[in-house]
Amino acid sequence: MGKKRFIVSLNEATEAQQSAFIKYLDANNLNWWHWINNTWYIIDNTGRRNSKDIGAMVLPIFPNVFFIVSDVPQGDYWWGYGPNNEVDPKQNMFKWLWESWDK
């Protein structure tokens, strides 16, 4: 089974909730990207999870927060504008997308 990709969008989140979500994603071996407020790109390399599974992860960490989880088909269907520093990856908004999302 190939990897699956998801986008999670929240209407609000505290820093504590975001930190807890990062810990949860890392503990569950999910790759993630989070450069835009309340938006998360997530990759499940096992391909076993679906959007409902991802939503079940989101709900306890962000109680009473409106959110949506979208499955994203394979392909490089994105475009963006933001920091694109080739020398410092921490200042490059797109490095993870090129190296992980598109593969």
Buried (B, 14 or more C-beta within 10 A) or exposed (E): EEBBBBBBEBEEBEEEBBEBBBEBBEEEEBBBBBBEEBEBBBBBEEEEBBBEEBBEBBEEBBEEBEBEBEEBEEEEEEEEEEEEEEEEEEEBBBBBBEEBBEE
